[in-house]
Amino acid sequence: MKGYTRKSRETVKMKDVARLANVSPSTVSRVLSNSSLVAEETRRRVLEAVEILKYRPNRLGRNLRKLTSKIVMVVFPDITNPFFSRIIQAVEEVARERGYYVLLGDTRNDIKLEREFVELGKEKLVDGILLATARIPKEEILSLSLQLPIVLACEYIENYSIPTVSIDNTRAAYEATEYLIRLGHRCIAFINGPKGIILSRDRLKGYRKACEDNNILIEEVLIEEGDFTVDSGYQIMRKFLLMQKRPTAVFAANDEMAVGAIKAIKEYGWQVPRDISVIGFDDIPLCRLVDPELTTISQPTYEIGKQAMTMLLDLIEGKSIINGQVILPHKLVERKSCMELATK
């Protein structure tokens, strides 16, 4: 390959690589897609030509000899939700330490956007994907997992062996509901997240099981579906307050909806927790700023991000995964938004 004049990076085409390596453009394409149909000597010549010309197809920045981009994508349902801030911090720190860049994708709870991010993975523009949302059909996620490394954080898919890092949401919701029951509450409202999300189904399951185990009749009018935003918690709580038999306690499936519920209670002239106790889920920083400070279920968000990214990079690098289904511990954090019913 001596004597070949190198073109600028902007003008280098696949045909230039093919000419330098003395192969057809289709052979270059097969080498770059890691096809097994290419002889090793031919593969070596093509990769050498790629390096000489500094050819960068499909945004593959570095390590072309290994055919990796050193880029991983992390997809979130709502990047404005403070719950994800520590997860983002952890995944970026782990990736940086191991020489990878992180591309963040925000679906804004839009399944169309989520599918678009997944398509980037299918085009081999990234080495792997960490999904903190799983609203697209599970069959699509399974198909993706057969094409490149994928790990789920916070969410999971039932009956599939896709690597996952999460907490036991059913158990956590059970404990939150039982905590209110131990305080003497028996009319407990539940503000859930979108019903199509497995986290919402698990948290509802935990709420129902705690009520059943304590012989509390579940009133369906006390179960409402929100969307994990402050406004949805606020609007749903207003409906509860208009009931003839208002609840004495409210369990919200995330902290933002719990904060919205507290706002509605105060606007109606009631006090938390003297009149209505409120408990949330996640333990975001806002819990310590709202008045009263919010009792909640705390998730180990940094550890979720750390372990999920570590698992993803291990998969990308061909390392064995001993435990692909990691369940991390949660804890109930008692603050000032709940009190015993008998002392009111």
LINKAJO-V213769 format. One record per residue. RES is the residue in three letters. PHI is phi in radians with two decimals (999 if undefined). Layout:
BEGIN
RES,PHI ; RES,PHI
END
This chain:
BEGIN
MET,999 ; LYS,-1.22 ; GLY,1.52 ; TYR,-1.41 ; THR,-1.44 ; ARG,-1.34 ; LYS,-1.54 ; SER,-1.19 ; ARG,-1.04 ; GLU,-1.21 ; THR,-1.79 ; VAL,-1.25 ; LYS,-2.05 ; MET,-1.05 ; LYS,-1.15 ; ASP,-1.19 ; VAL,-1.10 ; ALA,-1.10 ; ARG,-1.11 ; LEU,-1.18 ; ALA,-1.51 ; ASN,1.07 ; VAL,-2.38 ; SER,-1.47 ; PRO,-1.01 ; SER,-1.15 ; THR,-1.18 ; VAL,-1.03 ; SER,-1.05 ; ARG,-1.14 ; VAL,-1.10 ; LEU,-1.25 ; SER,-1.66 ; ASN,1.11 ; SER,-1.20 ; SER,-1.47 ; LEU,-1.55 ; VAL,-1.89 ; ALA,-1.14 ; GLU,-1.07 ; GLU,-1.12 ; THR,-1.14 ; ARG,-1.04 ; ARG,-1.09 ; ARG,-1.14 ; VAL,-1.13 ; LEU,-1.16 ; GLU,-1.14 ; ALA,-1.14 ; VAL,-1.04 ; GLU,-1.21 ; ILE,-1.08 ; LEU,-1.50 ; LYS,1.00 ; TYR,-1.29 ; ARG,-2.21 ; PRO,-1.40 ; ASN,0.85 ; ARG,1.13 ; LEU,-1.30 ; GLY,-1.22 ; ARG,-2.28 ; ASN,1.03 ; LEU,-1.13 ; ARG,-1.12 ; LYS,-1.67 ; LEU,0.98 ; THR,-2.16 ; SER,-1.64 ; LYS,1.08 ; ILE,-2.17 ; VAL,-2.12 ; MET,-1.82 ; VAL,-2.11 ; VAL,-1.91 ; PHE,-2.01 ; PRO,-1.31 ; ASP,-2.79 ; ILE,-1.23 ; THR,-1.41 ; ASN,-1.25 ; PRO,-1.07 ; PHE,-1.00 ; PHE,-1.52 ; SER,-1.07 ; ARG,-1.23 ; ILE,-1.13 ; ILE,-1.04 ; GLN,-1.02 ; ALA,-1.16 ; VAL,-1.15 ; GLU,-1.23 ; GLU,-1.14 ; VAL,-1.13 ; ALA,-1.09 ; ARG,-1.09 ; GLU,-1.08 ; ARG,-1.83 ; GLY,1.45 ; TYR,-2.01 ; TYR,-1.82 ; VAL,-1.97 ; LEU,-1.84 ; LEU,-1.57 ; GLY,-2.11 ; ASP,-1.95 ; THR,-1.42 ; ARG,0.94 ; ASN,1.06 ; ASP,-1.88 ; ILE,-1.12 ; LYS,-1.14 ; LEU,-1.15 ; GLU,-1.05 ; ARG,-1.15 ; GLU,-1.13 ; PHE,-1.13 ; VAL,-1.09 ; GLU,-1.09 ; LEU,-1.07 ; GLY,-1.15 ; LYS,-1.14 ; GLU,-1.47 ; LYS,1.11 ; LEU,-1.42 ; VAL,-2.32 ; ASP,-1.43 ; GLY,-3.01 ; ILE,-2.29 ; LEU,-1.88 ; LEU,-1.80 ; ALA,-1.74 ; THR,-2.57 ; ALA,-2.55 ; ARG,-1.62 ; ILE,-1.23 ; PRO,-0.93 ; LYS,-1.06 ; GLU,-1.12 ; GLU,-1.22 ; ILE,-1.18 ; LEU,-1.10 ; SER,-1.05 ; LEU,-1.11 ; SER,-1.14 ; LEU,-1.47 ; GLN,-1.84 ; LEU,-2.79 ; PRO,-1.07 ; ILE,-2.53 ; VAL,-2.32 ; LEU,-1.78 ; ALA,-2.06 ; CYS,1.37 ; GLU,-1.83 ; TYR,-2.69 ; ILE,-2.11 ; GLU,-1.09 ; ASN,1.16 ; TYR,-2.13 ; SER,-1.67 ; ILE,-1.15 ; PRO,-0.96 ; THR,-2.49 ; VAL,-2.24 ; SER,-2.79 ; ILE,-1.92 ; ASP,-1.52 ; ASN,-1.16 ; THR,-1.13 ; ARG,-1.14 ; ALA,-1.11 ; ALA,-1.18 ; TYR,-1.03 ; GLU,-1.15 ; ALA,-1.13 ; THR,-1.17 ; GLU,-1.14 ; TYR,-1.05 ; LEU,-1.15 ; ILE,-1.14 ; ARG,-1.13 ; LEU,-1.42 ; GLY,1.75 ; HIS,-1.40 ; ARG,-2.25 ; CYS,-1.89 ; ILE,-1.98 ; ALA,-1.50 ; PHE,-2.27 ; ILE,-1.76 ; ASN,-1.65 ; GLY,-1.51 ; PRO,-0.96 ; LYS,-1.18 ; GLY,-1.40 ; ILE,-1.75 ; ILE,-1.11 ; LEU,-1.07 ; SER,-1.15 ; ARG,-1.10 ; ASP,-1.17 ; ARG,-1.22 ; LEU,-1.15 ; LYS,-1.06 ; GLY,-1.15 ; TYR,-1.06 ; ARG,-1.09 ; LYS,-1.12 ; ALA,-1.11 ; CYS,-1.13 ; GLU,-1.09 ; ASP,-1.15 ; ASN,-1.89 ; ASN,0.99 ; ILE,-1.78 ; LEU,-1.18 ; ILE,-1.47 ; GLU,-1.70 ; GLU,-1.09 ; VAL,-1.21 ; LEU,-1.64 ; ILE,-2.03 ; GLU,-2.27 ; GLU,-1.71 ; GLY,-1.87 ; ASP,-2.31 ; PHE,1.26 ; THR,-1.83 ; VAL,-1.02 ; ASP,-1.11 ; SER,-1.17 ; GLY,-1.13 ; TYR,-1.13 ; GLN,-1.16 ; ILE,-1.17 ; MET,-1.11 ; ARG,-1.06 ; LYS,-1.13 ; PHE,-1.08 ; LEU,-1.22 ; LEU,-1.51 ; MET,-1.24 ; GLN,-1.11 ; LYS,-1.93 ; ARG,-1.31 ; PRO,-1.21 ; THR,-1.62 ; ALA,-2.63 ; VAL,-2.32 ; PHE,-1.95 ; ALA,-1.81 ; ALA,-1.30 ; ASN,-2.70 ; ASP,-1.19 ; GLU,-1.09 ; MET,-1.17 ; ALA,-1.12 ; VAL,-1.11 ; GLY,-1.09 ; ALA,-1.12 ; ILE,-1.06 ; LYS,-1.06 ; ALA,-1.13 ; ILE,-1.04 ; LYS,-1.14 ; GLU,-1.11 ; TYR,-1.50 ; GLY,1.52 ; TRP,-1.64 ; GLN,-2.08 ; VAL,-1.89 ; PRO,-1.77 ; ARG,-0.98 ; ASP,-1.70 ; ILE,-2.47 ; SER,-1.50 ; VAL,-2.35 ; ILE,-2.27 ; GLY,-1.96 ; PHE,-2.72 ; ASP,2.21 ; ASP,1.21 ; ILE,-1.39 ; PRO,-0.95 ; LEU,-1.04 ; CYS,-1.01 ; ARG,-1.58 ; LEU,-1.82 ; VAL,-1.28 ; ASP,-2.02 ; PRO,-1.36 ; GLU,-1.02 ; LEU,-1.53 ; THR,-1.28 ; THR,-2.80 ; ILE,-1.64 ; SER,-1.67 ; GLN,-1.78 ; PRO,-1.41 ; THR,-1.06 ; TYR,-1.10 ; GLU,-1.18 ; ILE,-1.06 ; GLY,-1.10 ; LYS,-1.11 ; GLN,-1.23 ; ALA,-1.15 ; MET,-1.19 ; THR,-1.04 ; MET,-1.11 ; LEU,-1.11 ; LEU,-1.18 ; ASP,-1.11 ; LEU,-1.12 ; ILE,-1.05 ; GLU,-1.55 ; GLY,1.37 ; LYS,-1.46 ; SER,-1.35 ; ILE,-1.86 ; ILE,-1.23 ; ASN,-2.21 ; GLY,-1.56 ; GLN,-2.19 ; VAL,-1.65 ; ILE,-1.96 ; LEU,-1.63 ; PRO,-1.31 ; HIS,-1.99 ; LYS,-2.65 ; LEU,-1.52 ; VAL,-1.86 ; GLU,-1.49 ; ARG,-2.18 ; LYS,-2.15 ; SER,-1.68 ; CYS,-2.30 ; MET,-2.68 ; GLU,-1.15 ; LEU,-1.12 ; ALA,-1.16 ; THR,-1.61 ; LYS,-1.32
END
